[in-house]
Amino acid sequence: MGSKTKIEWTDASWNPFMGYSRVSEGCRHCYAERIAGRFVSARPNGSAVYDGLTQIVNGHPVWSGVVKQASLEKRTAPLRWRKPRRVFVDSMSDLFHENAPDEWIDQAFAVMALCPQHTFQILTKRPERMLDYLSDPLIYIRIHRQACQIPCPSDVPQFVAVPPLPNVWLGVSVEHQAAADERIPLLLRTPAAVRFISAEPLLGRVDLHLPDQEAYPLKMRPVAIQRIHWVICGGESGPGARPMHPDWARSLRDQCRAANVPFFFKQWGEWLPEGIEVGWKDVGRPPRNAEHLWIAEDGTQHTGLIGSNDVRTWRVGKKAAGALLDGREWRQFPEVR
């Protein structure tokens, strides 16, 4: 629940509750769905935590929509972590899932408010509820009430809530342009100290509509450019993963550079575009009999070259594909004052 994680842009995960339901195309090959199903299958009689969170459909676990709250010990775990860390909130759920009561979210925010030494990263595909929740004028009164009821170690500082909480980052997942057009405007309207976008799995070209900062004097820059503080980009991994066209990732990187927004390239995923430099070898010479696909700019996949901008991708696995984009890593983080 509060363990270390291999996710490159965070240090730990914390799940005050678990359970999910698919929202959009980016959920099709959800890693958390596979993990939840694996826990249940490993215990045929069910797991006290994961039982009921998934159901078997066509031989594979699929989220059922059931959401379960973790134990009080797990829900308050960050209070006992001494070393400051970045914490990914609800990696096995969505903090703003429609089946999670407001009281559960209130308590999660109360724990975050009581832990100013940590940075909490919240990622959602439900920005409409996030906006409604954090726009409630009574929200910090409710969070304060929850904080007063939480058993805390003696050295935890007294609750002080100055909205928005400076140690809470809010983000939305976008996999293609339609998702970006729907979710990013809602994120921009949500009170937050830091806002970020996770374009993973990236399934198509995305225009973030970030104005060019250089076109404006510092004091006249559009408010929107100050509101997107970070962009994460990554390809899909795991069974059934779909390849990512390299121009999609380059486009996001170039948009961020033009707008002075930190850019984090997480991974290529299962498929590596031909000719991309990797640390261990050049995939211009792929493994013998390796599976390959051609991917077009519009995301369609072919077994052979069709369009002039088609790129051949090789299925070499996430680890082998690495995270080099045009010969270098992009692991930038927002500067937090």
N, C-alpha and C positions, 0 to 999 in steps of 0.2 A: 504493500500500500504506500510505503514511503521509501521504497528501495532506490538504489542507484539505477541508472538507466543508460542504455547505449545511444539514446537520442542525442545527436551531436550538439544541439542548441540549448540543452538544459543539463542540470546536474542530477536531479532526482525527480521522481514522480510521486504524487500524493493523490489518493482517491478517497475523498470523503463519502462518495457513493459510486456505485457501479451499475452498468446496464445502459442500453442504447437502442436506437432504431434507425434504420437507414433513412437518409434525407435526400441524397442526390448521387450522381454518377461517381463522385469521388469516394463513396462509401462501398462500392461494389466489392472491393478486395480488402476490406478493413482488417488490419493486423490484430486489433483488439478483439474483434469478433472471433478470430481463430484462437486467440489465447483463452478467451472465456470458454469456448467449446472444448478446448484441450483439457482444461481443468475439470470440466464435468465428465468427459469421457475417461479421464484417468481415475475417476471415482464413480463406478457404475451406479451407486446408490445416490449420487448427487453430492454436491458440495454445499455446505451451509452458506457459503458466500455466493457461489456462482450458479447454483441450481436454479433453473427457471429463466436465466438471463438469455439463453439461446434455445433454439429449437432446430431440429434436423430437417433440412429442406433439400431434396435431391442428393442426399448423402453428405451434406455439408452443414455446419452450424451457422445459423442466421440469428441475428438479434431478435428477441421476442418483444421488445418494448418495455419489459419489466425493469424497474430501477430499484435497487436495494441500497439502504444506507449501511455504511460500515460501522464497526463497533466504536464506542466513544474513544477508546484508546487510539484507534487508527485515525479517527477524525481529528484528534488533537495532537497527533504525532509531531507536527512542526514546532510545537511549543517546547519540545524536548531536544530539538536539534540545535546544538550550540554553534557549529560552524556555519557562517552565512553561505547560502547556496541559491541557485536558480531552481525553481520548483515548477514543474509542469503539473497543472491542476486537472484532475479527472482524465487521465490518459485512458481509462477504461469506461468513460462515459462522456457526457457533455454537461457542464455545470448548469446550463440553462435548458436542459431537457424538459419537455412539457410534462413529464410524469414525476418530476422532482418538486416537492412542495417548496414554497418560498422559505419556510422555516429551515429547511436543510441548507439552502443557499445562504440565508442569513448567518447560520452558524459557521459555514465555510468562510465567509467574509470576516466574521468576528475573529476566527483563528488567524487569518491573514493580517488583520489589523493589530493583533497582539504579537506579531512576529515581524517587526520592522527590519530585522537583520536579514531576512530572506526576500528574494524577488519572486513573486508568483506570476506565472505565465498561464493565462486562461485562453483557450482556443475553442471557438464555437462555430457551428454551422447554423445556429439559431439566433442571429443578431437581433431579430425583432423582439424576442423575449429579454435579451440582455439590455436593450435600449429601454424597454418598459420598466424593467426591474430597477435599473440604476437611475432612472429619471423620477422615481417616486420621491417626493419631498420628505417622506418619513423614513426613508431607507436607513439612514444612519442612526436614527432612534431605535429602529428594530435591531440593527446590528449591535448597538451598544447594549441592549437588553440581553441579547444572546451572549455577549462577551462577559457580562456580569454573572452568568450562570455556568461558565466553563471553569472546571477545576484546573488551576494553573500552578506551575512550579513557582516557588517563592521569589525567584529572581526575574520573572516575566514583568516587563514594564506595565504601568497602568495604561488602560485603554485610552487612546487619543485618536479620534477619527477626524481628519481634515479632508473632506472630499475634494477631488478623488484621491483614494489611497495612493501615496507615491510609490509604494512597493508592489503595486498590482498592475500588470500589463494585460491589455485586452486585445485579442486578435480574432480574425475570422479566417476560415479555410476557403480558398477559391481554387477550383480546378480548371475552369474555363471562363470565357468572357461572360456568359450568362450569369454564372455564380458571382463573378466580380461585380457586375452591374447591379445585382440584387443585394449583395451583402455589404459591400464597402460603404455605400452611402449611409447605411444604418450604423456601421461602426463609427463613421465620422461624426455622427450625431450623439454618440454615447459618451458621457463624461468619463474621462480616463487620463491618467498621467502619461501613459505610453500606449500607442496603438500599433498593431502589427498585422501583417498579412502572411499567411502560410499558403503558398501555391504548390501544394503537394497532396496527392500526385498531380503534376501538371499535365493536363490532357489536351491542351490547345494554347494558341497564342492568347495572351492577356494584355490588354492596354489598361494600365492603372490610372491613366489620365492625370499624371503628376506634372504640374507646370515646371518649366525650366527655371530654376532659381536664378540662374545667371541673367535672366531677362528682367529681373526686378531688383531694385535697391533693397538692402536688408530690411529697412523699416516698412517697405511696401509689398513684401512678398505675400502671396495669397495665404489665407489662413489654412487652406487645405494642405498645403505643403508641410506645414508644421504639425499636422495631425497624423500623418503616416510616418512613423518613426523607424520602421524596420520591415524588411521583406525577406521571407524565407522561400527558397525554391528547391524542389526535388522531384525526381522521377519515382515511379511506382516500383515496389519490390514485393516479393512473395509470389505464391502460386497465382497464375493468371495475369501477372503484371503486364501492363501495356507500355510500349516504348515511348520515349519523349524525344521530340524533334529538337536538335540542338539550338535552332534559331529561336525557339520559344524561350529557352533559358537565357540566351544572349540578349533577347529583347528586354526581359525583365532587368537583367544586369545593367543594360545601357540606360533604361528609364531611371533606375535608381541612381546611377552615377550622374546623370544630367540633373536630377532633382536633389542631389546630396542626401540621399536616404541610404542607410547601411543595408548591405545586401549579403545574405548568407546562402551559399549554395551547398545544400546538404548532401546530395548524392545524385548519381545518374539512375540508380535503381537496378533492376535486373538486366536491362538492355543498355549497351554502350554503343553510341554512334561510331561508325567507321572513321578512322583517322584521328579520333580524339586521343590526345596524349594521356597516358596513365603512368603511374609511378613504376610499374614492374615490367611493362612491355608495350609495344605498339600494336593495337588491335587491327592495324592494317594486315597483320598476320594472325588471324583468329585460330583458336584451337581446331583441330581437324574434326570435321563433321559437326561443328557448333551450329546451333539453330540460328537462323537469321531472318529478318523481315525488313522490308523497305517501308518507310513511313513518310507520308506526304505532309506538306505544310498545313493542310486542313485536318490532319489527324488520321486519315484513312491509311490502312495498312495493305501492303501488297507483297507477293512472293517474288516480284521482279521489278526492275526499274520501269516507271511509267512517265512521271513528270520530271522536268529539269531540276527541280528543287527537292526531289526525293532523296532521302538519306538511308543507307543501309545500316541496320543496327544488329548487333550480335548479342545473343543471350549468354553472358559470361558470369552472371551473378552479381549481387550488390557489392560484395567485398572486392572482387576483381575489377569491377567497373570504376570504383573509386569516386572521387569528388573534385577532379580537376576540370576546370572550365577554361578553355583556351590557354592551357599550360600552367595554371595557377589555382590555388585554393582561394575561395571567397568566404571568409569566416568573420564577417563584420557584425558588431553588436551596436545597439544604440547607446549613446552617451547619456548617462543618467546623472542629473545634478542633485 
